[in-house]
Amino acid sequence: MARTRWAPGAPALAGAARVVAAVALQGRSADAALAGQEVGAERSAVRAIALGTLRWYLRLAPAVESLLAHPAGVAPAIRALLIASAHQVEYSRNVPEQTVDAAVDAARMLAGERATSLVNAVLRRYVAGHEAILGRLDGDLAVRTAHPAWLIGQLRAAWGERTAAILDADNAHPPMTLRIDLSRIPRAQYQQRLSQAGIESREIQWCDTAVTLTHPMPVEQLPGFAEGLVSVQDAGAQLAANLLAPESGMRVLDACAAPGGKTGHLLERLGAGADVTALDVDPSRVERLRQNLVRLRREARVAVADVREPASFWDGRPFERILVDAPCSSTGVIRRHPDIKLLRRPGDLPALAEGQLAILTAAVRMLAPGGRLLYGTCSVLPAENEGVVARLLESQPQLAVAKMPRAEALAPGALDRSHGIQLLPGAEAGTDGFYYACLEKTTAGT
């Protein structure tokens, strides 16, 4: 007879294990893996356990695997279940013995009865000895902070004594920050609506469109979300529209636009009659962009296109403003996407930098004389940031660095770089990690 009652938490653990296995052992993104598991009443629990496990995977996996005679011989889903269960022992308020019971039932769900004795034995040994096991392993900074050693090396080379704060920030739970459409409602008035709904928030003084919620919540519960009054967007990302500084009547290109957060902000800033073109190479992400614009009640020319192939979308008329929010290592948003720790490799960086340079070079050809181009990434690695800008300036003599506010005037703790400014996760502003550089075209060029 099929079992119909499981220990509390077992279905969520099983779902989380499937997600963790897909990311850590099959190389899928967490978003893609979660899309297949976030169903029913267990949706929020699966997400919380899976992302928490991925955040601490590089600490927990060695601890669990030290208890396995042949880790590679254990089925991927069961290995992932053991690591997810260890996460619950370490980082949840659940009673460890209850976690073990849930994990045994989760093993039945994943692999049948044959997997239960292994899961039970390993987790009981883990519960009995986890402090000593982790105490031995935590002497290695990469294990203690659950970061790949190569990334720690890159951070140390770039940021020296700031590295520890970055690592800590990567392992913290990110805030939920909103961007308010000020053309439709003042910030103070929207905060009143939040308060009336029993939602606590605080304004971000250096960003006039931003408020942060005291407690994250589903977007469906936000007043005015469905009507497009607010969007979820980190305050650091909200700097882009102001730095690009488009004015009414200008042609604007958002060259890597999906899923549309910065596109929406540009349209909110420009108002009725805005002339904005938004591109992305991924059809599914472009569909999300279209949906976001519908919710925001804004319009733009949207296309599935690669900015490196202008003939596929460009009519030959130059743009006065271009935003290049380039694909990057995403090392500035690890706290939101902990799977980056497992998916990113050091060999990815040269290819990413070449792609960023190619996108910028193509965008420059479409930039009007006197026009402004804003280059942004969510990376904290200089090779993708000021390094790419330096190479672009060397190859494009018609470009110059445009005047920007000093970093500290933009956000607390922001840093001036040789070209542009850098926000680090864990700095005073509390944002994700972002890089921005403003460039202008001094002549028509070629």
TORKOL-4160 file (C-alpha; in steps of 0.2 Angstrom, whole numbers, padded with zeros to 4 digits, m for minus):
446
<pt num="1" X="0000" Y="0000" Z="0000"/>
<pt num="2" X="0007" Y="0017" Z="m0004"/>
<pt num="3" X="0012" Y="0028" Z="0010"/>
<pt num="4" X="0000" Y="0043" Z="0012"/>
<pt num="5" X="0007" Y="0051" Z="0028"/>
<pt num="6" X="0024" Y="0058" Z="0029"/>
<pt num="7" X="0034" Y="0065" Z="0043"/>
<pt num="8" X="0032" Y="0084" Z="0044"/>
<pt num="9" X="0044" Y="0093" Z="0032"/>
<pt num="10" X="0048" Y="0077" Z="0022"/>
<pt num="11" X="0040" Y="0083" Z="0006"/>
<pt num="12" X="0049" Y="0100" Z="0007"/>
<pt num="13" X="0066" Y="0091" Z="0010"/>
<pt num="14" X="0063" Y="0080" Z="m0004"/>
<pt num="15" X="0059" Y="0094" Z="m0016"/>
<pt num="16" X="0074" Y="0104" Z="m0010"/>
<pt num="17" X="0085" Y="0089" Z="m0012"/>
<pt num="18" X="0080" Y="0088" Z="m0030"/>
<pt num="19" X="0084" Y="0107" Z="m0033"/>
<pt num="20" X="0101" Y="0105" Z="m0024"/>
<pt num="21" X="0105" Y="0090" Z="m0035"/>
<pt num="22" X="0100" Y="0099" Z="m0051"/>
<pt num="23" X="0111" Y="0114" Z="m0047"/>
<pt num="24" X="0127" Y="0106" Z="m0038"/>
<pt num="25" X="0128" Y="0090" Z="m0048"/>
<pt num="26" X="0120" Y="0094" Z="m0064"/>
<pt num="27" X="0125" Y="0112" Z="m0067"/>
<pt num="28" X="0107" Y="0119" Z="m0068"/>
<pt num="29" X="0103" Y="0136" Z="m0062"/>
<pt num="30" X="0093" Y="0137" Z="m0046"/>
<pt num="31" X="0079" Y="0147" Z="m0054"/>
<pt num="32" X="0077" Y="0134" Z="m0067"/>
<pt num="33" X="0078" Y="0120" Z="m0054"/>
<pt num="34" X="0065" Y="0128" Z="m0043"/>
<pt num="35" X="0053" Y="0131" Z="m0057"/>
<pt num="36" X="0050" Y="0112" Z="m0057"/>
<pt num="37" X="0048" Y="0110" Z="m0039"/>
<pt num="38" X="0039" Y="0126" Z="m0032"/>
<pt num="39" X="0021" Y="0119" Z="m0032"/>
<pt num="40" X="0008" Y="0117" Z="m0019"/>
<pt num="41" X="0009" Y="0120" Z="0000"/>
<pt num="42" X="0027" Y="0116" Z="0001"/>
<pt num="43" X="0033" Y="0130" Z="m0011"/>
<pt num="44" X="0040" Y="0142" Z="0001"/>
<pt num="45" X="0048" Y="0129" Z="0011"/>
<pt num="46" X="0056" Y="0120" Z="m0004"/>
<pt num="47" X="0063" Y="0137" Z="m0009"/>
<pt num="48" X="0070" Y="0142" Z="0008"/>
<pt num="49" X="0078" Y="0125" Z="0011"/>
<pt num="50" X="0086" Y="0124" Z="m0006"/>
<pt num="51" X="0093" Y="0141" Z="m0007"/>
<pt num="52" X="0099" Y="0140" Z="0011"/>
<pt num="53" X="0108" Y="0123" Z="0007"/>
<pt num="54" X="0116" Y="0131" Z="m0009"/>
<pt num="55" X="0122" Y="0146" Z="0001"/>
<pt num="56" X="0131" Y="0134" Z="0013"/>
<pt num="57" X="0134" Y="0119" Z="0001"/>
<pt num="58" X="0153" Y="0121" Z="0001"/>
<pt num="59" X="0154" Y="0120" Z="0020"/>
<pt num="60" X="0141" Y="0107" Z="0022"/>
<pt num="61" X="0145" Y="0095" Z="0008"/>
<pt num="62" X="0163" Y="0091" Z="0015"/>
<pt num="63" X="0156" Y="0088" Z="0032"/>
<pt num="64" X="0143" Y="0076" Z="0026"/>
<pt num="65" X="0154" Y="0067" Z="0014"/>
<pt num="66" X="0167" Y="0064" Z="0028"/>
<pt num="67" X="0154" Y="0052" Z="0034"/>
<pt num="68" X="0152" Y="0042" Z="0018"/>
<pt num="69" X="0163" Y="0028" Z="0013"/>
<pt num="70" X="0160" Y="0031" Z="m0005"/>
<pt num="71" X="0152" Y="0048" Z="m0008"/>
<pt num="72" X="0152" Y="0046" Z="m0027"/>
<pt num="73" X="0143" Y="0030" Z="m0026"/>
<pt num="74" X="0128" Y="0038" Z="m0017"/>
<pt num="75" X="0114" Y="0043" Z="m0029"/>
<pt num="76" X="0114" Y="0062" Z="m0032"/>
<pt num="77" X="0097" Y="0065" Z="m0025"/>
<pt num="78" X="0101" Y="0056" Z="m0009"/>
<pt num="79" X="0118" Y="0065" Z="m0007"/>
<pt num="80" X="0109" Y="0081" Z="m0010"/>
<pt num="81" X="0096" Y="0076" Z="0003"/>
<pt num="82" X="0109" Y="0073" Z="0016"/>
<pt num="83" X="0117" Y="0090" Z="0013"/>
<pt num="84" X="0100" Y="0099" Z="0014"/>
<pt num="85" X="0096" Y="0089" Z="0030"/>
<pt num="86" X="0113" Y="0095" Z="0037"/>
<pt num="87" X="0108" Y="0113" Z="0033"/>
<pt num="88" X="0092" Y="0111" Z="0043"/>
<pt num="89" X="0102" Y="0104" Z="0058"/>
<pt num="90" X="0114" Y="0119" Z="0057"/>
<pt num="91" X="0103" Y="0134" Z="0051"/>
<pt num="92" X="0085" Y="0130" Z="0056"/>
<pt num="93" X="0076" Y="0130" Z="0072"/>
<pt num="94" X="0070" Y="0112" Z="0069"/>
<pt num="95" X="0074" Y="0099" Z="0082"/>
<pt num="96" X="0088" Y="0089" Z="0074"/>
<pt num="97" X="0079" Y="0072" Z="0078"/>
<pt num="98" X="0064" Y="0078" Z="0069"/>
<pt num="99" X="0075" Y="0083" Z="0054"/>
<pt num="100" X="0082" Y="0065" Z="0054"/>
<pt num="101" X="0064" Y="0058" Z="0054"/>
<pt num="102" X="0059" Y="0070" Z="0040"/>
<pt num="103" X="0074" Y="0065" Z="0030"/>
<pt num="104" X="0071" Y="0047" Z="0031"/>
<pt num="105" X="0054" Y="0049" Z="0024"/>
<pt num="106" X="0061" Y="0061" Z="0011"/>
<pt num="107" X="0073" Y="0047" Z="0006"/>
<pt num="108" X="0058" Y="0035" Z="0003"/>
<pt num="109" X="0050" Y="0048" Z="m0008"/>
<pt num="110" X="0066" Y="0050" Z="m0018"/>
<pt num="111" X="0073" Y="0032" Z="m0019"/>
<pt num="112" X="0062" Y="0020" Z="m0010"/>
<pt num="113" X="0065" Y="0010" Z="0005"/>
<pt num="114" X="0082" Y="0005" Z="0000"/>
<pt num="115" X="0089" Y="0023" Z="0004"/>
<pt num="116" X="0082" Y="0025" Z="0021"/>
<pt num="117" X="0095" Y="0015" Z="0032"/>
<pt num="118" X="0109" Y="0025" Z="0024"/>
<pt num="119" X="0101" Y="0042" Z="0027"/>
<pt num="120" X="0096" Y="0037" Z="0045"/>
<pt num="121" X="0113" Y="0031" Z="0049"/>
<pt num="122" X="0123" Y="0046" Z="0042"/>
<pt num="123" X="0112" Y="0059" Z="0049"/>
<pt num="124" X="0112" Y="0052" Z="0066"/>
<pt num="125" X="0131" Y="0052" Z="0066"/>
<pt num="126" X="0130" Y="0070" Z="0059"/>
<pt num="127" X="0119" Y="0076" Z="0073"/>
<pt num="128" X="0130" Y="0067" Z="0086"/>
<pt num="129" X="0146" Y="0074" Z="0079"/>
<pt num="130" X="0143" Y="0089" Z="0068"/>
<pt num="131" X="0151" Y="0102" Z="0080"/>
<pt num="132" X="0168" Y="0093" Z="0080"/>
<pt num="133" X="0167" Y="0089" Z="0061"/>
<pt num="134" X="0164" Y="0107" Z="0056"/>
<pt num="135" X="0177" Y="0113" Z="0069"/>
<pt num="136" X="0190" Y="0103" Z="0059"/>
<pt num="137" X="0184" Y="0109" Z="0042"/>
<pt num="138" X="0182" Y="0127" Z="0047"/>
<pt num="139" X="0200" Y="0130" Z="0048"/>
<pt num="140" X="0199" Y="0132" Z="0029"/>
<pt num="141" X="0192" Y="0149" Z="0025"/>
<pt num="142" X="0184" Y="0143" Z="0009"/>
<pt num="143" X="0175" Y="0130" Z="0019"/>
<pt num="144" X="0170" Y="0141" Z="0033"/>
<pt num="145" X="0163" Y="0154" Z="0022"/>
<pt num="146" X="0156" Y="0142" Z="0009"/>
<pt num="147" X="0165" Y="0151" Z="m0006"/>
<pt num="148" X="0176" Y="0143" Z="m0019"/>
<pt num="149" X="0194" Y="0146" Z="m0016"/>
<pt num="150" X="0197" Y="0154" Z="m0033"/>
<pt num="151" X="0184" Y="0167" Z="m0030"/>
<pt num="152" X="0191" Y="0171" Z="m0013"/>
<pt num="153" X="0208" Y="0174" Z="m0021"/>
<pt num="154" X="0200" Y="0185" Z="m0034"/>
<pt num="155" X="0192" Y="0195" Z="m0020"/>
<pt num="156" X="0208" Y="0197" Z="m0010"/>
<pt num="157" X="0217" Y="0203" Z="m0025"/>
<pt num="158" X="0204" Y="0216" Z="m0029"/>
<pt num="159" X="0198" Y="0221" Z="m0012"/>
<pt num="160" X="0211" Y="0216" Z="0001"/>
<pt num="161" X="0204" Y="0219" Z="0019"/>
<pt num="162" X="0186" Y="0222" Z="0013"/>
<pt num="163" X="0186" Y="0203" Z="0007"/>
<pt num="164" X="0179" Y="0197" Z="0024"/>
<pt num="165" X="0164" Y="0209" Z="0024"/>
<pt num="166" X="0160" Y="0204" Z="0006"/>
<pt num="167" X="0160" Y="0185" Z="0011"/>
<pt num="168" X="0149" Y="0189" Z="0026"/>
<pt num="169" X="0137" Y="0199" Z="0015"/>
<pt num="170" X="0136" Y="0185" Z="0002"/>
<pt num="171" X="0130" Y="0173" Z="0016"/>
<pt num="172" X="0117" Y="0185" Z="0023"/>
<pt num="173" X="0099" Y="0185" Z="0018"/>
<pt num="174" X="0096" Y="0200" Z="0006"/>
<pt num="175" X="0083" Y="0214" Z="0010"/>
<pt num="176" X="0067" Y="0216" Z="0000"/>
<pt num="177" X="0069" Y="0233" Z="m0008"/>
<pt num="178" X="0055" Y="0241" Z="m0018"/>
<pt num="179" X="0056" Y="0255" Z="m0032"/>
<pt num="180" X="0041" Y="0266" Z="m0032"/>
<pt num="181" X="0034" Y="0274" Z="m0048"/>
<pt num="182" X="0035" Y="0292" Z="m0042"/>
<pt num="183" X="0026" Y="0298" Z="m0057"/>
<pt num="184" X="0010" Y="0289" Z="m0050"/>
<pt num="185" X="0012" Y="0290" Z="m0031"/>
<pt num="186" X="0024" Y="0300" Z="m0019"/>
<pt num="187" X="0035" Y="0289" Z="m0008"/>
<pt num="188" X="0028" Y="0295" Z="0008"/>
<pt num="189" X="0010" Y="0291" Z="0002"/>
<pt num="190" X="0015" Y="0273" Z="m0003"/>
<pt num="191" X="0023" Y="0270" Z="0013"/>
<pt num="192" X="0007" Y="0275" Z="0021"/>
<pt num="193" X="m0002" Y="0262" Z="0011"/>
<pt num="194" X="0011" Y="0249" Z="0017"/>
<pt num="195" X="0008" Y="0254" Z="0035"/>
<pt num="196" X="m0011" Y="0253" Z="0033"/>
<pt num="197" X="m0008" Y="0235" Z="0026"/>
<pt num="198" X="0002" Y="0231" Z="0042"/>
<pt num="199" X="0019" Y="0231" Z="0032"/>
<pt num="200" X="0034" Y="0239" Z="0040"/>
<pt num="201" X="0046" Y="0249" Z="0029"/>
<pt num="202" X="0060" Y="0262" Z="0029"/>
<pt num="203" X="0065" Y="0274" Z="0016"/>
<pt num="204" X="0082" Y="0274" Z="0009"/>
<pt num="205" X="0088" Y="0292" Z="0010"/>
<pt num="206" X="0101" Y="0292" Z="m0004"/>
<pt num="207" X="0088" Y="0284" Z="m0016"/>
<pt num="208" X="0072" Y="0294" Z="m0018"/>
<pt num="209" X="0063" Y="0280" Z="m0026"/>
<pt num="210" X="0067" Y="0266" Z="m0014"/>
<pt num="211" X="0060" Y="0258" Z="0002"/>
<pt num="212" X="0066" Y="0243" Z="0011"/>
<pt num="213" X="0053" Y="0231" Z="0019"/>
<pt num="214" X="0057" Y="0225" Z="0037"/>
<pt num="215" X="0051" Y="0208" Z="0032"/>
<pt num="216" X="0051" Y="0201" Z="0014"/>
<pt num="217" X="0034" Y="0195" Z="0008"/>
<pt num="218" X="0026" Y="0188" Z="m0008"/>
<pt num="219" X="0024" Y="0202" Z="m0021"/>
<pt num="220" X="0006" Y="0198" Z="m0023"/>
<pt num="221" X="0003" Y="0205" Z="m0005"/>
<pt num="222" X="0011" Y="0222" Z="m0009"/>
<pt num="223" X="m0002" Y="0236" Z="m0011"/>
<pt num="224" X="m0002" Y="0242" Z="m0029"/>
<pt num="225" X="0010" Y="0229" Z="m0036"/>
<pt num="226" X="m0002" Y="0222" Z="m0048"/>
<pt num="227" X="m0006" Y="0240" Z="m0054"/>
<pt num="228" X="0012" Y="0244" Z="m0057"/>
<pt num="229" X="0015" Y="0256" Z="m0043"/>
<pt num="230" X="0030" Y="0247" Z="m0036"/>
<pt num="231" X="0043" Y="0235" Z="m0042"/>
<pt num="232" X="0055" Y="0224" Z="m0033"/>
<pt num="233" X="0073" Y="0231" Z="m0036"/>
<pt num="234" X="0089" Y="0233" Z="m0026"/>
<pt num="235" X="0093" Y="0251" Z="m0022"/>
<pt num="236" X="0110" Y="0249" Z="m0031"/>
<pt num="237" X="0101" Y="0244" Z="m0047"/>
<pt num="238" X="0090" Y="0259" Z="m0045"/>
<pt num="239" X="0105" Y="0271" Z="m0048"/>
<pt num="240" X="0106" Y="0266" Z="m0066"/>
<pt num="241" X="0092" Y="0277" Z="m0073"/>
<pt num="242" X="0098" Y="0292" Z="m0064"/>
<pt num="243" X="0116" Y="0289" Z="m0070"/>
<pt num="244" X="0110" Y="0287" Z="m0088"/>
<pt num="245" X="0100" Y="0303" Z="m0086"/>
<pt num="246" X="0089" Y="0302" Z="m0101"/>
<pt num="247" X="0079" Y="0317" Z="m0106"/>
<pt num="248" X="0062" Y="0319" Z="m0114"/>
<pt num="249" X="0063" Y="0317" Z="m0133"/>
<pt num="250" X="0079" Y="0306" Z="m0133"/>
<pt num="251" X="0080" Y="0290" Z="m0141"/>
<pt num="252" X="0086" Y="0277" Z="m0128"/>
<pt num="253" X="0092" Y="0259" Z="m0130"/>
<pt num="254" X="0092" Y="0246" Z="m0116"/>
<pt num="255" X="0104" Y="0234" Z="m0124"/>
<pt num="256" X="0103" Y="0219" Z="m0112"/>
<pt num="257" X="0086" Y="0223" Z="m0105"/>
<pt num="258" X="0077" Y="0207" Z="m0098"/>
<pt num="259" X="0069" Y="0205" Z="m0086"/>
<pt num="260" X="0065" Y="0223" Z="m0087"/>
<pt num="261" X="0068" Y="0231" Z="m0071"/>
<pt num="262" X="0079" Y="0245" Z="m0077"/>
<pt num="263" X="0069" Y="0247" Z="m0093"/>
<pt num="264" X="0054" Y="0250" Z="m0082"/>
<pt num="265" X="0063" Y="0263" Z="m0072"/>
<pt num="266" X="0069" Y="0272" Z="m0087"/>
<pt num="267" X="0051" Y="0273" Z="m0094"/>
<pt num="268" X="0044" Y="0279" Z="m0077"/>
<pt num="269" X="0057" Y="0293" Z="m0077"/>
<pt num="270" X="0054" Y="0298" Z="m0095"/>
<pt num="271" X="0035" Y="0298" Z="m0094"/>
<pt num="272" X="0023" Y="0298" Z="m0109"/>
<pt num="273" X="0030" Y="0297" Z="m0126"/>
<pt num="274" X="0046" Y="0289" Z="m0121"/>
<pt num="275" X="0056" Y="0282" Z="m0135"/>
<pt num="276" X="0064" Y="0267" Z="m0128"/>
<pt num="277" X="0070" Y="0251" Z="m0137"/>
<pt num="278" X="0073" Y="0236" Z="m0126"/>
<pt num="279" X="0083" Y="0221" Z="m0132"/>
<pt num="280" X="0088" Y="0204" Z="m0125"/>
<pt num="281" X="0094" Y="0188" Z="m0134"/>
<pt num="282" X="0083" Y="0176" Z="m0124"/>
<pt num="283" X="0065" Y="0174" Z="m0130"/>
<pt num="284" X="0059" Y="0168" Z="m0113"/>
<pt num="285" X="0067" Y="0182" Z="m0104"/>
<pt num="286" X="0060" Y="0194" Z="m0117"/>
<pt num="287" X="0043" Y="0187" Z="m0113"/>
<pt num="288" X="0046" Y="0191" Z="m0094"/>
<pt num="289" X="0051" Y="0209" Z="m0100"/>
<pt num="290" X="0035" Y="0211" Z="m0110"/>
<pt num="291" X="0024" Y="0205" Z="m0095"/>
<pt num="292" X="0033" Y="0217" Z="m0083"/>
<pt num="293" X="0030" Y="0232" Z="m0095"/>
<pt num="294" X="0011" Y="0227" Z="m0095"/>
<pt num="295" X="0010" Y="0227" Z="m0076"/>
<pt num="296" X="0019" Y="0244" Z="m0076"/>
<pt num="297" X="0008" Y="0251" Z="m0089"/>
<pt num="298" X="0022" Y="0256" Z="m0099"/>
<pt num="299" X="0027" Y="0254" Z="m0118"/>
<pt num="300" X="0043" Y="0252" Z="m0127"/>
<pt num="301" X="0049" Y="0244" Z="m0143"/>
<pt num="302" X="0054" Y="0226" Z="m0137"/>
<pt num="303" X="0064" Y="0214" Z="m0148"/>
<pt num="304" X="0073" Y="0197" Z="m0146"/>
<pt num="305" X="0089" Y="0203" Z="m0153"/>
<pt num="306" X="0108" Y="0203" Z="m0150"/>
<pt num="307" X="0115" Y="0221" Z="m0149"/>
<pt num="308" X="0131" Y="0214" Z="m0158"/>
<pt num="309" X="0120" Y="0212" Z="m0173"/>
<pt num="310" X="0113" Y="0229" Z="m0176"/>
<pt num="311" X="0105" Y="0225" Z="m0193"/>
<pt num="312" X="0093" Y="0214" Z="m0184"/>
<pt num="313" X="0084" Y="0228" Z="m0175"/>
<pt num="314" X="0092" Y="0245" Z="m0178"/>
<pt num="315" X="0085" Y="0258" Z="m0191"/>
<pt num="316" X="0101" Y="0267" Z="m0192"/>
<pt num="317" X="0096" Y="0282" Z="m0182"/>
<pt num="318" X="0108" Y="0285" Z="m0167"/>
<pt num="319" X="0103" Y="0284" Z="m0149"/>
<pt num="320" X="0106" Y="0298" Z="m0137"/>
<pt num="321" X="0107" Y="0286" Z="m0122"/>
<pt num="322" X="0112" Y="0268" Z="m0121"/>
<pt num="323" X="0112" Y="0257" Z="m0106"/>
<pt num="324" X="0123" Y="0241" Z="m0107"/>
<pt num="325" X="0119" Y="0231" Z="m0091"/>
<pt num="326" X="0130" Y="0217" Z="m0097"/>
<pt num="327" X="0130" Y="0198" Z="m0094"/>
<pt num="328" X="0143" Y="0195" Z="m0081"/>
<pt num="329" X="0149" Y="0183" Z="m0067"/>
<pt num="330" X="0135" Y="0190" Z="m0055"/>
<pt num="331" X="0148" Y="0190" Z="m0041"/>
<pt num="332" X="0139" Y="0205" Z="m0034"/>
<pt num="333" X="0122" Y="0196" Z="m0031"/>
<pt num="334" X="0128" Y="0180" Z="m0023"/>
<pt num="335" X="0117" Y="0183" Z="m0008"/>
<pt num="336" X="0102" Y="0183" Z="m0019"/>
<pt num="337" X="0108" Y="0169" Z="m0031"/>
<pt num="338" X="0119" Y="0157" Z="m0020"/>
<pt num="339" X="0120" Y="0145" Z="m0034"/>
<pt num="340" X="0133" Y="0156" Z="m0042"/>
<pt num="341" X="0146" Y="0150" Z="m0030"/>
<pt num="342" X="0144" Y="0132" Z="m0037"/>
<pt num="343" X="0140" Y="0137" Z="m0056"/>
<pt num="344" X="0154" Y="0150" Z="m0059"/>
<pt num="345" X="0171" Y="0145" Z="m0064"/>
<pt num="346" X="0187" Y="0155" Z="m0065"/>
<pt num="347" X="0188" Y="0151" Z="m0084"/>
<pt num="348" X="0172" Y="0160" Z="m0087"/>
<pt num="349" X="0179" Y="0177" Z="m0083"/>
<pt num="350" X="0190" Y="0179" Z="m0099"/>
<pt num="351" X="0175" Y="0174" Z="m0110"/>
<pt num="352" X="0163" Y="0186" Z="m0101"/>
<pt num="353" X="0175" Y="0200" Z="m0102"/>
<pt num="354" X="0177" Y="0198" Z="m0121"/>
<pt num="355" X="0158" Y="0197" Z="m0123"/>
<pt num="356" X="0156" Y="0213" Z="m0113"/>
<pt num="357" X="0169" Y="0222" Z="m0124"/>
<pt num="358" X="0160" Y="0216" Z="m0139"/>
<pt num="359" X="0143" Y="0222" Z="m0133"/>
<pt num="360" X="0150" Y="0239" Z="m0129"/>
<pt num="361" X="0159" Y="0241" Z="m0145"/>
<pt num="362" X="0143" Y="0237" Z="m0155"/>
<pt num="363" X="0134" Y="0249" Z="m0144"/>
<pt num="364" X="0146" Y="0263" Z="m0147"/>
<pt num="365" X="0143" Y="0263" Z="m0165"/>
<pt num="366" X="0124" Y="0267" Z="m0162"/>
<pt num="367" X="0128" Y="0281" Z="m0150"/>
<pt num="368" X="0124" Y="0299" Z="m0156"/>
<pt num="369" X="0139" Y="0311" Z="m0155"/>
<pt num="370" X="0137" Y="0319" Z="m0138"/>
<pt num="371" X="0127" Y="0304" Z="m0132"/>
<pt num="372" X="0130" Y="0295" Z="m0116"/>
<pt num="373" X="0132" Y="0276" Z="m0113"/>
<pt num="374" X="0131" Y="0269" Z="m0096"/>
<pt num="375" X="0140" Y="0252" Z="m0093"/>
<pt num="376" X="0134" Y="0242" Z="m0078"/>
<pt num="377" X="0137" Y="0225" Z="m0071"/>
<pt num="378" X="0132" Y="0216" Z="m0055"/>
<pt num="379" X="0150" Y="0210" Z="m0053"/>
<pt num="380" X="0163" Y="0214" Z="m0040"/>
<pt num="381" X="0178" Y="0208" Z="m0051"/>
<pt num="382" X="0188" Y="0222" Z="m0059"/>
<pt num="383" X="0192" Y="0212" Z="m0075"/>
<pt num="384" X="0174" Y="0213" Z="m0080"/>
<pt num="385" X="0172" Y="0231" Z="m0074"/>
<pt num="386" X="0186" Y="0245" Z="m0075"/>
<pt num="387" X="0197" Y="0233" Z="m0085"/>
<pt num="388" X="0184" Y="0231" Z="m0099"/>
<pt num="389" X="0181" Y="0250" Z="m0099"/>
<pt num="390" X="0200" Y="0253" Z="m0100"/>
<pt num="391" X="0201" Y="0242" Z="m0115"/>
<pt num="392" X="0186" Y="0250" Z="m0123"/>
<pt num="393" X="0193" Y="0267" Z="m0121"/>
<pt num="394" X="0209" Y="0262" Z="m0129"/>
<pt num="395" X="0200" Y="0255" Z="m0144"/>
<pt num="396" X="0188" Y="0269" Z="m0146"/>
<pt num="397" X="0196" Y="0285" Z="m0147"/>
<pt num="398" X="0180" Y="0295" Z="m0149"/>
<pt num="399" X="0175" Y="0289" Z="m0132"/>
<pt num="400" X="0178" Y="0298" Z="m0115"/>
<pt num="401" X="0174" Y="0296" Z="m0097"/>
<pt num="402" X="0158" Y="0306" Z="m0093"/>
<pt num="403" X="0157" Y="0316" Z="m0078"/>
<pt num="404" X="0149" Y="0306" Z="m0064"/>
<pt num="405" X="0145" Y="0311" Z="m0046"/>
<pt num="406" X="0158" Y="0305" Z="m0033"/>
<pt num="407" X="0154" Y="0288" Z="m0027"/>
<pt num="408" X="0151" Y="0293" Z="m0009"/>
<pt num="409" X="0138" Y="0306" Z="m0016"/>
<pt num="410" X="0129" Y="0292" Z="m0024"/>
<pt num="411" X="0128" Y="0279" Z="m0010"/>
<pt num="412" X="0136" Y="0277" Z="0007"/>
<pt num="413" X="0152" Y="0266" Z="0006"/>
<pt num="414" X="0153" Y="0267" Z="m0014"/>
<pt num="415" X="0170" Y="0267" Z="m0020"/>
<pt num="416" X="0178" Y="0278" Z="m0034"/>
<pt num="417" X="0188" Y="0267" Z="m0047"/>
<pt num="418" X="0200" Y="0272" Z="m0061"/>
<pt num="419" X="0184" Y="0272" Z="m0072"/>
<pt num="420" X="0167" Y="0272" Z="m0064"/>
<pt num="421" X="0161" Y="0268" Z="m0047"/>
<pt num="422" X="0159" Y="0251" Z="m0037"/>
<pt num="423" X="0146" Y="0246" Z="m0024"/>
<pt num="424" X="0151" Y="0231" Z="m0014"/>
<pt num="425" X="0139" Y="0219" Z="m0005"/>
<pt num="426" X="0140" Y="0222" Z="0014"/>
<pt num="427" X="0145" Y="0240" Z="0012"/>
<pt num="428" X="0136" Y="0254" Z="0022"/>
<pt num="429" X="0123" Y="0256" Z="0008"/>
<pt num="430" X="0117" Y="0238" Z="0011"/>
<pt num="431" X="0115" Y="0235" Z="m0008"/>
<pt num="432" X="0120" Y="0221" Z="m0019"/>
<pt num="433" X="0137" Y="0223" Z="m0028"/>
<pt num="434" X="0136" Y="0234" Z="m0044"/>
<pt num="435" X="0148" Y="0243" Z="m0055"/>
<pt num="436" X="0144" Y="0258" Z="m0066"/>
<pt num="437" X="0154" Y="0269" Z="m0078"/>
<pt num="438" X="0147" Y="0283" Z="m0089"/>
<pt num="439" X="0155" Y="0286" Z="m0106"/>
<pt num="440" X="0151" Y="0299" Z="m0119"/>
<pt num="441" X="0155" Y="0300" Z="m0138"/>
<pt num="442" X="0165" Y="0316" Z="m0142"/>
<pt num="443" X="0164" Y="0314" Z="m0161"/>
<pt num="444" X="0154" Y="0304" Z="m0174"/>
<pt num="445" X="0167" Y="0290" Z="m0174"/>
<pt num="446" X="0165" Y="0276" Z="m0186"/>
